[in-house]
Amino acid sequence: MAICLRSRTRSSAPEPVDPGRRAVLKSTLALGVAATLSPLQTSRANTEPMLRTFGLTPGLAETRLLPDSAYPPTRVWAYNGSVPAREIRVRQGERIRVELLNRLPQPTTVHWHGLRLPNAMDGVPDLTQAPVAPGERFVYEYDARDAGTYWFHPHFNGIEQVARGLHGVLVVEEPNPPAVDRELTWIVDDWRLEDNAQIADDFTSRHDRSHGGRLGNLPTVNGRVSNRLALRPGERLRLRLVNVANARTFPLVLSGLPHWVIAVDGQPLPEPVDAREGLLQLAPGNRMDLIVDAQPEAGVQPALMMEPARGDPYTLVDISVDGEPLAKGLAGTQVMSLPANVQTPFVAADSVRHVIDLGGGAMDPKLRRGEVDVETVRARVGEGRYWTVSMSPAARAPGPEIEVARGTHVMMELHNDTMFPHPMHLHGHHFQLLDINGQAQQAGIWRDTILVNPGDRTRIGFVAEAPGDWLMHCHILAHHATGMRWTVRVV
């Protein structure tokens, strides 16, 4: 299905930081939930939308990823000292103003992943803005056009800055949200730690760049391990899942409780999908909104688990349902669809079509087929260019590769001619997944990131509504950094 309830994508099981201290990962911390960032100011001028102003300061900080006292705190880079960043939450239709002050030792930007906004606010260095140097400020301001679950992260040296902890969630609330008893946001990530609990600084690893990207050895939810969640019988929960990992696709199973997917990548589904029998596959950059009812299945311990194709399942959150039933709890009542965001319908018959070949990487199929010679590949790798797209075989700063007039219906056929999966993310637009290898997908589902598996031909369609240069790239950040990217120019 288009929402990826069932997946055969392979994902390596995480390796423990130190097998001799495995007990650290079994500590009994209560689930940490990201706090909400309070606005610096809220104002309204005449008939203008409500303006909410937030301060965002990336800088050096510490956090305790491993709770055992045998390990020191982990040095991280964080927004306002918190990993993950405190959640930014506004209402649909409000205007957001974010004042960025860079306290990092290198330049940075902020990309607002999944949001439709003015091109100048998209946060791509040297494409939509100049990088923000250490000590400098930049102001992002845009309207919260679409309700949904989104996130933000740097787009300057993302392979390092995101891995060091710079990420946070932005929630745009619906005017009439679904009735639930509680709402939680769970940010899944994996960290690559050394034995001293510090982040490994091998960000330029040739293996990571040419293979599957930077996979960590410590999975976390909201920056913690061994999480626990206590629910009351009869309670209904809205759960927002966000994958901020550099490279890991999380194949998740929520066992023991009825649950339904109501939104993917922030965009409401036409109707809720019962997800009890399938995997909740979140590639890097993906989000899912769930409705979860505290009605335990007999004989099954409720838990959120990572279930890789190889290796044992790994529990991310232990869930208990006990105590007195919640008075007037909403579990068991009808699960309603979310109101759809306004989208211009994509019409395939009116579209311009582009076939985009994703190539390169280790075990390059083109090399094995003799379609490219060894010396060409060696020269490319020597310059740090491990990945290619058909429109841009040479690595350079992202420039216009596809140019279309505003209002054009665009169909892209993404052909993954590599040995690795690629989560492809389009900035500033939402697209529909049309078909995979000729097999039509469920209609009416909008996304901003889609996982394209090796050998697949995946077709997507969108309407180029917003003028400017919009980046499209693989959200495995090592792949993006080494060539798998291009630009859609809307004029």
C-alpha positions in Angstrom: 0.0 0.0 0.0 1.1 3.6 -0.5 1.4 4.2 3.2 3.9 1.3 3.5 2.2 -0.8 6.1 3.9 -3.8 4.7 7.6 -3.6 3.8 10.3 -6.0 2.6 13.0 -3.4 2.8 16.1 -4.8 4.7 17.4 -2.9 7.7 20.3 -4.0 9.9 19.6 -4.6 13.5 21.4 -2.1 15.8 24.6 -3.2 17.5 25.0 -2.4 21.2 27.4 0.3 22.2 29.2 -2.1 24.5 28.1 -5.7 24.9 29.6 -5.8 28.3 27.2 -3.1 29.5 24.1 -4.2 27.8 22.1 -3.7 31.0 22.3 0.0 30.4 19.8 -0.4 27.6 17.3 -2.0 30.0 16.9 0.9 32.4 13.4 1.8 33.4 13.1 5.4 32.4 9.6 6.9 31.9 9.1 7.9 28.3 10.5 11.3 27.6 8.2 13.6 25.7 9.6 16.6 23.9 8.5 19.8 25.6 6.9 22.6 23.6 8.8 25.7 22.7 7.1 28.8 24.1 6.7 31.7 21.6 8.7 34.8 22.3 5.8 36.9 21.2 2.3 36.5 19.9 0.6 39.4 18.1 -2.0 40.3 15.5 -2.1 43.4 13.3 -5.5 44.4 12.0 -6.8 41.6 9.7 -3.4 39.8 9.4 -3.0 36.2 10.7 -1.9 35.6 14.3 1.9 36.0 14.4 3.9 33.6 16.7 7.6 34.4 17.1 10.1 31.8 18.3 13.8 31.9 19.1 16.0 29.1 17.8 19.6 29.0 18.9 21.8 26.0 17.7 24.8 25.5 19.9 26.9 23.0 21.9 25.3 21.1 24.7 25.2 17.8 26.6 22.5 15.2 27.0 22.4 11.8 28.7 21.6 9.4 26.0 22.8 6.5 28.1 21.2 6.8 31.6 23.6 4.6 33.5 26.0 6.6 35.7 28.9 4.5 34.3 28.7 6.6 31.1 29.3 10.3 30.9 26.8 12.7 29.2 27.0 12.8 25.5 28.3 16.0 23.9 25.8 17.1 21.2 24.7 20.1 19.1 21.2 21.2 20.1 18.6 23.8 19.5 18.2 25.8 22.7 20.1 23.2 24.6 17.5 20.4 24.0 17.7 17.1 22.1 15.3 16.8 20.4 14.5 20.5 20.2 11.4 21.7 22.0 8.4 21.2 19.8 7.1 24.2 17.9 3.3 24.1 17.8 1.0 26.5 16.1 -2.6 26.5 14.6 -3.3 26.2 10.9 -3.5 29.7 9.3 -1.2 31.3 11.8 2.1 33.0 10.8 5.4 31.7 12.1 8.4 33.8 12.7 11.6 32.0 13.8 14.6 34.1 14.8 17.7 31.9 14.3 21.0 32.8 16.2 23.9 30.5 15.2 26.1 29.5 18.2 27.7 26.6 16.3 31.4 26.5 15.3 30.3 26.3 11.6 27.6 27.8 9.4 24.1 26.4 9.4 20.5 26.9 8.0 17.1 25.5 9.0 15.0 23.5 6.5 11.3 23.1 7.3 10.7 19.6 6.1 7.3 19.0 4.4 6.0 22.6 4.6 4.8 24.6 1.6 6.3 28.0 2.1 8.1 30.8 0.2 11.2 29.6 -1.6 13.4 32.1 0.3 12.4 30.4 3.6 13.3 26.8 2.6 16.7 26.8 4.2 18.9 25.3 1.5 22.4 27.0 1.5 23.5 28.6 -1.7 20.2 27.8 -3.3 17.5 29.7 -1.4 19.8 31.5 1.1 23.3 32.1 2.1 24.6 30.0 5.0 24.2 31.6 8.4 27.8 32.1 9.8 28.7 31.5 13.4 27.4 34.4 15.5 25.0 35.6 12.7 21.2 35.7 12.7 18.5 34.9 10.1 14.8 35.2 10.3 12.4 32.7 8.8 8.8 33.8 8.4 5.9 32.0 6.6 2.3 31.0 7.0 1.3 27.7 8.5 -0.6 26.8 5.4 -1.1 23.0 6.0 -2.1 21.2 9.2 0.1 18.3 10.0 3.3 16.8 11.5 6.5 18.4 10.1 10.1 18.7 11.3 13.1 21.0 11.0 16.8 20.4 10.6 19.9 22.0 9.1 20.6 21.7 5.4 24.2 22.8 5.8 26.5 19.9 6.4 23.5 17.9 7.5 25.4 14.6 7.6 27.2 16.0 10.7 24.8 18.6 12.1 21.7 16.3 12.1 23.8 13.4 13.5 25.0 15.6 16.4 21.4 16.3 17.5 20.0 19.2 15.5 16.4 18.3 14.8 12.9 19.1 16.1 9.2 18.8 15.3 6.8 21.4 14.1 3.1 20.6 14.6 0.4 22.6 12.8 -2.8 21.9 14.6 -6.1 21.5 12.7 -8.9 24.0 13.6 -10.9 21.0 14.7 -8.5 18.2 15.7 -9.8 14.6 16.3 -11.1 13.9 19.8 -8.5 12.0 21.8 -7.6 11.6 25.5 -3.9 12.3 25.0 -1.4 13.3 22.3 2.2 12.4 22.1 5.1 12.9 19.6 7.7 10.2 19.3 10.9 11.1 17.4 12.8 8.0 16.4 16.6 8.2 15.7 19.8 6.2 15.9 23.1 7.5 17.2 26.6 6.3 16.5 28.4 6.3 19.8 31.9 5.4 20.8 32.5 3.3 24.0 32.8 6.5 26.0 29.2 7.5 25.0 30.4 10.3 22.7 29.3 10.7 19.1 31.7 9.1 16.6 33.1 11.8 14.4 33.6 9.7 11.3 31.2 11.9 9.2 33.4 11.6 6.1 33.5 7.8 6.1 33.9 6.6 2.5 32.0 3.4 3.4 28.9 5.3 4.7 28.9 7.6 1.7 29.2 4.8 -0.8 26.9 2.3 0.9 23.8 2.7 3.0 24.7 5.9 4.9 25.5 6.6 8.5 23.7 3.9 10.6 23.9 4.3 14.4 24.3 1.7 17.1 21.8 3.2 19.6 18.1 3.7 18.7 16.2 6.2 20.8 12.8 7.7 21.1 12.8 11.4 22.0 16.5 11.1 22.8 16.1 8.2 25.3 16.5 4.4 25.4 14.3 1.8 27.2 11.2 4.0 27.2 7.9 3.1 29.1 4.4 4.5 28.5 1.6 3.9 30.9 -2.0 4.1 29.5 -5.3 3.8 31.3 -7.9 1.3 30.0 -10.2 3.0 27.6 -7.8 5.8 26.7 -7.4 7.0 23.1 -4.1 8.4 22.0 -3.0 10.4 19.0 0.6 9.4 18.3 2.9 11.4 15.9 5.9 9.3 14.7 8.8 11.1 13.1 12.0 9.6 11.7 15.0 12.0 12.0 17.8 9.4 11.5 20.6 10.1 9.0 20.0 6.8 7.1 18.1 4.2 9.0 14.6 3.2 7.8 12.6 2.1 10.9 10.3 -0.9 10.2 8.1 -0.4 13.3 5.4 -2.7 14.8 3.0 -1.4 17.4 1.9 -4.6 19.0 -1.0 -5.5 21.3 -3.2 -2.4 20.8 -5.7 -1.4 18.0 -4.2 1.4 15.9 -5.0 3.3 12.7 -2.9 5.5 10.4 -4.7 8.8 9.8 -1.9 10.8 8.1 1.4 10.3 6.3 4.1 13.0 6.0 1.6 15.4 7.6 -1.1 14.8 5.0 -4.4 13.2 6.0 -5.4 9.9 4.4 -8.7 9.8 2.7 -9.9 7.4 5.4 -8.2 5.8 8.4 -6.2 2.6 7.7 -6.3 -0.3 10.3 -2.6 -1.0 10.8 -2.7 -3.9 13.3 -1.4 -6.4 10.8 1.4 -4.5 9.1 4.7 -2.8 9.5 4.8 1.0 9.9 7.7 1.8 7.7 9.3 5.1 8.3 12.2 6.0 6.0 14.4 9.0 6.9 12.2 12.1 6.8 8.9 10.2 7.0 6.1 10.9 9.5 3.0 9.0 10.5 0.0 10.1 12.7 -1.8 7.2 14.5 -4.8 6.8 16.6 -4.1 4.2 19.3 -6.8 2.7 21.6 -5.8 1.3 25.0 -7.7 -2.0 24.5 -5.0 -4.6 24.9 -5.0 -7.8 22.9 -5.2 -10.9 25.1 -1.8 -12.5 25.7 0.2 -9.7 23.8 2.5 -7.3 25.6 1.9 -3.9 24.1 5.1 -2.3 22.7 6.6 -0.2 19.9 9.2 -2.4 18.3 11.7 -2.1 15.5 11.4 -5.3 13.5 14.3 -5.5 11.0 14.4 -8.1 8.2 17.6 -9.5 9.8 18.2 -9.9 13.5 15.9 -9.8 16.5 13.1 -7.3 17.1 14.2 -4.4 19.3 11.8 -2.8 21.8 11.8 1.0 21.6 8.8 1.6 24.0 7.3 -0.8 26.5 3.6 0.0 27.0 1.4 -0.9 29.9 -2.4 -0.6 30.3 -3.5 -0.8 33.8 -5.3 1.1 36.6 -8.9 2.2 36.7 -10.6 2.6 33.4 -10.5 6.2 32.2 -13.9 7.8 32.8 -15.5 8.6 29.5 -12.4 7.3 27.6 -12.7 7.5 23.9 -11.2 4.1 23.0 -13.6 2.1 20.9 -15.4 5.0 19.4 -15.4 5.6 15.6 -12.1 6.7 14.1 -12.7 9.8 12.0 -10.7 11.1 9.0 -8.8 14.3 9.3 -9.9 17.2 7.2 -7.8 17.3 4.0 -5.4 20.2 3.3 -6.2 22.1 0.1 -4.2 20.5 -2.8 -4.5 21.1 -6.5 -5.4 17.7 -8.0 -2.7 16.2 -10.1 -3.8 15.2 -13.7 -1.6 12.7 -15.3 -2.9 13.3 -18.8 -1.9 17.0 -18.5 1.6 16.3 -17.2 5.1 16.8 -18.5 7.2 13.7 -17.8 10.8 13.2 -16.6 12.6 9.9 -16.2 15.3 10.3 -13.6 18.0 7.6 -13.2 19.4 7.2 -9.7 22.9 5.7 -10.1 26.3 5.1 -8.5 27.3 3.8 -5.1 29.1 0.6 -4.2 28.5 -2.4 -6.4 27.3 0.0 -9.1 25.1 -2.0 -11.5 26.2 0.1 -14.5 29.8 -0.8 -13.8 28.9 -4.5 -13.6 27.0 -4.2 -16.8 29.9 -2.5 -18.5 27.9 0.7 -19.1 30.5 2.8 -17.3 34.3 2.2 -17.1 36.4 1.7 -14.0 38.5 4.8 -14.6 35.4 7.0 -14.7 34.1 5.6 -11.5 37.5 6.0 -9.8 37.8 9.6 -10.9 34.3 10.3 -9.6 35.0 8.7 -6.3 38.3 10.5 -6.0 36.4 13.7 -6.0 33.9 12.5 -3.4 31.1 11.9 -5.9 29.6 8.5 -5.1 26.1 9.0 -6.5 24.6 10.3 -9.7 21.3 11.3 -11.2 20.7 11.1 -14.9 20.4 14.8 -15.3 23.5 15.6 -13.2 26.3 13.1 -13.5 28.8 15.7 -12.3 28.7 16.8 -8.6 28.2 20.5 -8.3 26.2 23.0 -6.2 22.5 22.2 -6.8 21.3 24.1 -9.9 18.3 24.0 -12.1 18.0 20.6 -13.7 14.2 20.6 -14.5 12.6 23.9 -15.4 8.8 24.2 -15.6 6.2 26.9 -15.7 4.2 27.6 -12.6 1.1 25.5 -12.6 2.6 22.7 -14.6 1.6 19.1 -13.7 4.9 17.2 -13.4 5.3 13.4 -13.5 8.7 12.0 -12.4 9.7 8.4 -12.9 12.4 7.6 -10.4 14.5 4.6 -11.5 16.7 3.3 -8.7 19.6 1.7 -10.6 21.7 1.1 -7.5 22.0 -1.6 -4.8 20.6 0.6 -2.0 17.2 2.1 -1.2 16.8 5.9 -1.5 14.2 8.0 0.4 13.6 10.8 -2.1 12.3 14.1 -0.7 10.9 17.0 -2.7 11.1 20.5 -1.1 8.2 22.9 -1.1 5.6 20.6 -2.6 3.5 17.5 -1.9 3.2 14.8 -4.4 1.1 11.7 -5.1 2.6 8.2 -5.4 1.2 7.0 -8.7 2.6 3.5 -9.2 5.6 1.3 -8.5 6.8 -0.9 -11.3 3.5 -0.3 -13.1 1.4 -1.3 -10.1 -1.0 1.5 -9.3 -1.0 2.8 -5.7 -3.9 4.0 -3.5 -5.2 7.3 -4.9 -5.6 10.4 -2.9 -2.5 10.1 -0.7 -0.1 13.1 -0.6 3.5 12.8 0.5 6.8 14.6 0.5 9.3 11.7 0.9 9.1 8.3 -0.7 11.4 5.3 -0.4 12.5 4.0 -3.8 13.9 0.4 -3.4 16.7 -1.0 -5.6 15.6 -1.8 -9.1 12.2 -0.1 -8.7 10.6 2.4 -11.0 8.5 4.7 -8.9 6.3 7.3 -10.5 5.1 10.4 -8.6 3.1 13.4 -9.7 2.7 17.0 -8.4 1.7 20.4 -9.5 4.5 23.0 -9.6 2.7 25.7 -7.7 5.4 27.7 -6.0 8.0 29.7 -7.9 11.7 29.3 -7.2 14.5 26.7 -7.2 13.3 23.6 -5.2 15.7 20.9 -4.1 14.9 17.2 -4.6 17.3 14.7 -3.0 17.9 11.5 -1.2 17.3 11.9 2.5 20.1 9.5 3.4 22.2 12.5 4.1 25.5 10.9 3.0 23.9 10.2 -0.4 22.7 13.8 -0.7 26.1 15.1 0.2 27.8 13.1 -2.5 25.7 13.7 -5.6 22.1 12.4 -5.3 20.3 15.6 -5.7 18.8 18.0 -8.3 16.7 21.0 -8.5 13.2 21.8 -9.9 13.0 25.4 -11.1 9.5 26.8 -11.2 9.2 30.0 -13.2 
